[in-house]
Amino acid sequence: MTGRGSVEAELRRTLEHYWSQLPAPSGPSIASTDLAIPLGPGTVRVGVDSDRHRHLLVPIAADAPEVTDRSGSGVRLTTRALTSGEGSLRYADLECARPDLSGVFTGLAADVCLALLSGPDDPGTAVSTHLDDWRALLGAGVRVWTTPRLGGLTAELLVLDRLLDLDGQAVSSWSGPLGEAQDFRSARHAIEVKASLTKEGRLIRIHGTDQLESPVGGMLGLVWFRLRTADPGAGVGLVELIERCLERGGAAAVLDRLDRLGLPALSEPEIAAARFEVVEQRWYRVDDDFPSIHPGRFREQAVPAGVGAVEYLVDLDVVAAETAPVDDLLTTFLEQR
């Protein structure tokens, strides 16, 4: 990794380390440590409170206006005084009040720190602006990370990991977290990834009428995994997969996509413990013979007016899987990317 991506990844690791190691104080105080990012009034600090809420403390001038933003239930911005080795200073206090947002907050804090490295004239306003930007980015809200959802992300990362083996720039094609209909899009082709944790059957759930719509002039492939949860040391860990992709792909792009998904911090117990074994893997060519609902199925080549939010099930047992290796699909996908 080089450039901004490597700096951001290192910042995240540093933040996670401090937040996990700092002892929770008693009472209303904050236990904090120096992050070694100097600003005019002082240095940026990382802290935790008695509830183990995470804090990023950005020093502001004694005469700077207060910054306050309590509009969100998960991330709050207040102004507080804090006594440390540098004496008593005022800080813009960015706090994560919800553990399920810890991963998103780490990304926000790292992004703020990167902006502070340039030494802005008004650090408090810089923090407030970044908080507004992140709220806009994550406006859709945060979904619960159930085991099936973690399995689905693992399946996507397994495909991304293999794509990165073939092309180190392939992370740009990971489009699902960006709101695209399919999980991966290249200039001509698309790949949708599905995972199942059931022991029998091959039912998949399709979201919307465009998820199985082939790109014009291109191919749509569907990669399906049967996964099962694995014990420690067995299978593949979600964190391991993420770290592999960070090391070989564009770290900033990978982190951006994970943030858009609202993935909790990698140190959170349910994320760190997420491991899966691949029991079965198949891929399918989504063509006219593949059971699907998409605009081309309708007489006017468009979904009828008034129809929306379509979800349906497809039974893959009625479809013939491709016999060629999945690498054939991935190689074709990357052509003229």
C-alpha positions as CSV (number, residue, x, y, z in Angstrom):
1,M,0.0,0.0,0.0
2,T,1.2,3.5,-0.8
3,G,0.1,7.1,-0.3
4,R,-3.1,8.1,1.5
5,G,-4.4,4.5,1.7
6,S,-1.4,3.3,3.7
7,V,-1.5,6.3,6.0
8,E,-5.3,5.8,6.6
9,A,-4.9,2.1,7.3
10,E,-2.1,2.8,9.8
11,L,-4.2,5.5,11.5
12,R,-7.1,3.1,11.8
13,R,-4.8,0.5,13.4
14,T,-3.4,3.1,15.8
15,L,-6.8,4.3,16.8
16,E,-8.2,0.8,17.3
17,H,-5.1,-0.1,19.4
18,Y,-5.5,2.9,21.8
19,W,-9.3,2.5,22.1
20,S,-8.9,-1.1,23.0
21,Q,-6.0,-0.6,25.5
22,L,-7.0,2.5,27.3
23,P,-8.5,1.7,30.8
24,A,-12.0,3.0,31.3
25,P,-12.0,5.7,34.0
26,S,-14.5,6.1,36.8
27,G,-16.8,9.0,36.9
28,P,-17.3,11.6,34.2
29,S,-13.6,11.9,33.2
30,I,-12.0,10.6,30.0
31,A,-8.9,8.5,29.9
32,S,-6.8,9.7,26.9
33,T,-3.5,9.5,25.2
34,D,-1.6,11.7,22.8
35,L,-2.0,10.8,19.1
36,A,1.0,12.9,18.0
37,I,-0.8,15.1,15.6
38,P,0.2,18.6,16.6
39,L,-2.1,21.6,16.0
40,G,-1.7,25.2,17.1
41,P,-3.5,24.8,20.5
42,G,-2.1,21.3,21.3
43,T,-2.1,17.8,20.1
44,V,-5.0,15.5,19.1
45,R,-5.8,12.9,21.7
46,V,-7.7,9.6,21.7
47,G,-9.8,8.6,24.7
48,V,-12.5,6.4,26.3
49,D,-15.0,7.3,29.0
50,S,-16.5,5.2,31.8
51,D,-18.9,3.6,29.3
52,R,-16.0,2.8,27.0
53,H,-17.4,5.2,24.4
54,R,-14.7,6.2,22.0
55,H,-13.6,9.8,21.8
56,L,-11.4,11.8,19.4
57,L,-10.3,15.0,21.1
58,V,-9.2,17.8,18.7
59,P,-7.7,20.9,20.5
60,I,-9.2,24.2,19.7
61,A,-8.1,27.7,20.6
62,A,-9.2,29.3,23.9
63,D,-11.2,31.9,22.0
64,A,-12.6,29.6,19.4
65,P,-16.4,29.3,19.2
66,E,-17.9,26.2,20.8
67,V,-18.8,23.3,18.4
68,T,-21.8,21.3,19.2
69,D,-23.8,18.7,17.2
70,R,-26.1,16.3,19.1
71,S,-28.4,15.7,16.1
72,G,-27.4,12.0,15.9
73,S,-27.9,9.3,18.5
74,G,-24.7,7.5,17.6
75,V,-22.0,10.2,17.0
76,R,-22.0,13.4,18.9
77,L,-19.8,16.5,18.8
78,T,-19.4,18.7,21.9
79,T,-16.8,21.1,23.4
80,R,-15.1,20.1,26.6
81,A,-12.1,21.2,28.7
82,L,-9.5,18.5,29.5
83,T,-6.5,18.5,31.7
84,S,-3.5,16.6,30.4
85,G,0.3,16.9,30.3
86,E,-0.2,20.0,28.2
87,G,-2.3,21.7,30.9
88,S,-6.0,22.5,30.6
89,L,-7.1,22.8,27.0
90,R,-10.4,23.1,25.1
91,Y,-11.2,20.3,22.7
92,A,-13.8,19.5,20.1
93,D,-14.9,16.1,21.4
94,L,-16.1,13.7,18.8
95,E,-17.8,10.8,20.6
96,C,-19.2,7.4,19.4
97,A,-22.1,6.6,21.7
98,R,-23.1,3.4,20.0
99,P,-20.9,0.3,19.9
100,D,-22.5,-0.9,16.6
101,L,-21.1,2.2,14.9
102,S,-17.5,1.7,16.2
103,G,-16.2,0.6,12.8
104,V,-17.8,3.5,11.0
105,F,-16.6,5.9,13.7
106,T,-13.0,4.6,13.3
107,G,-13.3,5.5,9.6
108,L,-14.6,8.9,10.5
109,A,-11.9,9.5,13.1
110,A,-9.2,8.5,10.6
111,D,-10.7,10.8,8.0
112,V,-10.7,13.7,10.4
113,C,-7.1,13.0,11.4
114,L,-6.0,13.0,7.8
115,A,-7.6,16.4,7.3
116,L,-6.0,17.7,10.5
117,L,-2.5,16.7,9.2
118,S,-2.7,19.8,6.9
119,G,-3.1,22.1,9.9
120,P,-6.4,23.8,9.3
121,D,-6.9,27.3,10.7
122,D,-10.1,26.2,12.5
123,P,-9.8,22.6,13.7
124,G,-13.3,22.6,15.3
125,T,-15.0,23.6,12.1
126,A,-13.0,21.0,10.2
127,V,-14.3,18.3,12.6
128,S,-17.9,19.5,12.3
129,T,-17.7,19.6,8.5
130,H,-16.4,16.0,8.3
131,L,-19.1,14.9,10.7
132,D,-21.7,16.4,8.3
133,D,-20.1,14.7,5.3
134,W,-20.1,11.3,7.0
135,R,-23.7,11.7,8.1
136,A,-24.7,12.4,4.5
137,L,-22.7,9.4,3.3
138,L,-24.3,7.1,5.8
139,G,-27.8,8.6,5.7
140,A,-29.4,5.3,4.9
141,G,-28.8,4.1,8.5
142,V,-27.0,1.1,10.0
143,R,-28.2,-2.5,9.6
144,V,-27.6,-5.3,12.1
145,W,-24.7,-7.5,11.2
146,T,-26.3,-11.0,11.5
147,T,-24.4,-14.2,10.8
148,P,-26.0,-14.5,7.3
149,R,-25.0,-10.9,6.5
150,L,-21.4,-11.6,7.6
151,G,-21.4,-14.6,5.4
152,G,-22.6,-12.6,2.5
153,L,-19.7,-10.1,3.0
154,T,-17.3,-13.0,3.3
155,A,-18.5,-14.3,0.0
156,E,-18.0,-11.0,-1.7
157,L,-14.5,-10.7,-0.2
158,L,-13.6,-14.2,-1.4
159,V,-14.4,-13.0,-4.9
160,L,-12.6,-9.7,-4.5
161,D,-9.6,-11.6,-3.1
162,R,-9.4,-13.8,-6.2
163,L,-9.9,-10.8,-8.5
164,L,-7.0,-9.1,-6.8
165,D,-4.9,-12.2,-7.6
166,L,-5.6,-11.5,-11.2
167,D,-5.5,-7.7,-11.2
168,G,-4.2,-5.5,-8.4
169,Q,-6.6,-2.7,-9.4
170,A,-9.7,-4.8,-9.3
171,V,-11.0,-3.2,-6.1
172,S,-12.5,-0.5,-8.3
173,S,-14.9,-3.0,-9.6
174,W,-16.4,-3.8,-6.2
175,S,-19.6,-1.8,-6.8
176,G,-22.2,-3.3,-4.4
177,P,-21.3,-1.0,-1.5
178,L,-21.5,2.0,-3.8
179,G,-25.2,1.3,-4.5
180,E,-24.9,-0.6,-7.8
181,A,-27.4,-3.3,-8.6
182,Q,-24.7,-6.0,-8.8
183,D,-21.7,-6.6,-6.4
184,F,-19.1,-6.2,-9.1
185,R,-19.1,-4.2,-12.3
186,S,-16.5,-3.7,-15.0
187,A,-16.8,-1.8,-18.3
188,R,-18.8,-4.6,-19.9
189,H,-19.6,-7.3,-17.4
190,A,-21.1,-7.8,-14.0
191,I,-20.9,-10.4,-11.2
192,E,-23.5,-10.9,-8.5
193,V,-22.4,-12.9,-5.4
194,K,-24.8,-14.9,-3.2
195,A,-24.1,-17.0,-0.1
196,S,-26.2,-19.5,1.8
197,L,-25.6,-20.9,5.3
198,T,-28.3,-23.6,4.9
199,K,-27.3,-27.3,4.8
200,E,-29.7,-28.1,2.0
201,G,-31.2,-26.4,-1.0
202,R,-29.9,-23.5,-3.2
203,L,-32.5,-20.8,-2.8
204,I,-31.3,-17.2,-3.2
205,R,-33.1,-14.0,-2.6
206,I,-33.0,-11.4,-5.4
207,H,-33.4,-7.7,-4.5
208,G,-35.0,-5.6,-7.2
209,T,-35.7,-6.0,-10.9
210,D,-32.2,-4.9,-11.9
211,Q,-30.1,-7.3,-9.9
212,L,-30.3,-10.0,-12.5
213,E,-30.4,-7.7,-15.5
214,S,-27.3,-8.3,-17.7
215,P,-25.2,-5.3,-18.8
216,V,-25.9,-4.2,-22.4
217,G,-23.4,-6.0,-24.6
218,G,-21.9,-7.8,-21.7
219,M,-22.3,-10.8,-19.4
220,L,-23.7,-11.3,-15.9
221,G,-22.3,-14.1,-13.8
222,L,-23.7,-15.3,-10.5
223,V,-21.3,-16.8,-8.0
224,W,-22.9,-18.8,-5.3
225,F,-21.3,-20.1,-2.1
226,R,-22.6,-22.5,0.5
227,L,-20.8,-21.5,3.8
228,R,-20.9,-22.8,7.3
229,T,-19.6,-21.1,10.4
230,A,-16.1,-22.3,11.4
231,D,-14.3,-22.8,14.7
232,P,-11.3,-20.7,15.6
233,G,-8.4,-21.6,13.3
234,A,-10.6,-23.3,10.7
235,G,-11.9,-21.9,7.5
236,V,-11.3,-18.3,6.6
237,G,-11.7,-15.4,9.0
238,L,-13.5,-12.2,7.9
239,V,-10.8,-10.0,9.4
240,E,-8.1,-12.1,7.6
241,L,-9.8,-11.6,4.3
242,I,-10.2,-7.9,4.8
243,E,-6.5,-7.5,5.7
244,R,-5.5,-9.5,2.6
245,C,-7.5,-7.2,0.4
246,L,-6.1,-4.1,2.2
247,E,-2.5,-5.3,1.6
248,R,-3.0,-6.0,-2.1
249,G,-5.7,-3.7,-3.3
250,G,-6.2,0.1,-2.9
251,A,-6.6,0.3,0.8
252,A,-8.5,3.6,0.7
253,A,-11.0,2.1,-1.7
254,V,-11.5,-1.0,0.4
255,L,-11.9,1.0,3.6
256,D,-14.4,3.4,1.9
257,R,-16.6,0.5,0.8
258,L,-16.5,-1.2,4.3
259,D,-17.5,2.1,5.8
260,R,-20.4,2.5,3.4
261,L,-21.6,-0.9,4.5
262,G,-21.4,0.2,8.1
263,L,-19.1,-2.6,9.2
264,P,-18.3,-2.5,12.9
265,A,-14.7,-2.2,14.0
266,L,-12.6,-5.2,13.2
267,S,-11.8,-5.6,16.9
268,E,-15.5,-6.0,17.8
269,P,-16.1,-9.5,19.1
270,E,-18.7,-10.5,16.4
271,I,-16.4,-9.3,13.6
272,A,-13.2,-10.7,15.0
273,A,-14.8,-14.1,15.6
274,A,-16.5,-14.4,12.2
275,R,-15.1,-17.4,10.4
276,F,-16.6,-19.5,7.6
277,E,-15.8,-22.7,5.7
278,V,-16.6,-22.9,2.0
279,V,-18.7,-26.1,1.7
280,E,-19.6,-25.6,-2.0
281,Q,-19.1,-23.1,-4.7
282,R,-20.8,-22.8,-8.1
283,W,-21.3,-20.1,-10.8
284,Y,-24.0,-19.5,-13.3
285,R,-24.4,-17.5,-16.5
286,V,-27.4,-15.3,-16.1
287,D,-28.9,-15.4,-19.6
288,D,-32.4,-15.6,-21.1
289,D,-32.8,-19.1,-19.8
290,F,-32.0,-18.1,-16.2
291,P,-35.2,-17.6,-14.0
292,S,-35.4,-13.9,-13.3
293,I,-37.5,-10.8,-13.2
294,H,-36.0,-7.8,-15.0
295,P,-37.3,-5.1,-17.4
296,G,-36.6,-7.2,-20.5
297,R,-39.2,-9.7,-19.3
298,F,-42.0,-7.2,-19.8
299,R,-43.8,-6.3,-23.0
300,E,-42.7,-2.7,-22.9
301,Q,-39.1,-3.6,-21.9
302,A,-39.7,-1.8,-18.6
303,V,-41.1,-2.6,-15.2
304,P,-44.8,-1.6,-15.2
305,A,-45.6,1.8,-13.6
306,G,-46.5,1.5,-9.9
307,V,-44.4,-1.7,-9.4
308,G,-41.4,-1.3,-7.0
309,A,-39.4,-2.8,-4.2
310,V,-39.6,-6.3,-5.8
311,E,-38.0,-9.2,-4.0
312,Y,-38.2,-12.8,-5.0
313,L,-36.5,-16.2,-4.6
314,V,-34.7,-18.2,-7.3
315,D,-34.1,-21.9,-6.9
316,L,-30.7,-22.6,-8.3
317,D,-31.4,-26.3,-8.4
318,V,-33.5,-25.8,-11.6
319,V,-30.5,-24.1,-13.3
320,A,-27.4,-25.8,-14.7
321,A,-24.2,-24.5,-13.1
322,E,-21.3,-23.8,-15.4
323,T,-18.7,-26.5,-15.4
324,A,-15.7,-24.2,-16.2
325,P,-13.6,-23.0,-13.2
326,V,-14.8,-19.7,-11.7
327,D,-11.5,-18.2,-12.7
328,D,-12.8,-18.3,-16.3
329,L,-15.6,-16.0,-15.2
330,L,-13.3,-13.7,-13.3
331,T,-10.9,-13.5,-16.2
332,T,-13.7,-12.6,-18.7
333,F,-15.0,-10.1,-16.2
334,L,-11.7,-8.3,-16.1
335,E,-11.3,-8.1,-19.9
336,Q,-11.3,-4.4,-21.0
337,R,-12.0,-3.4,-17.5
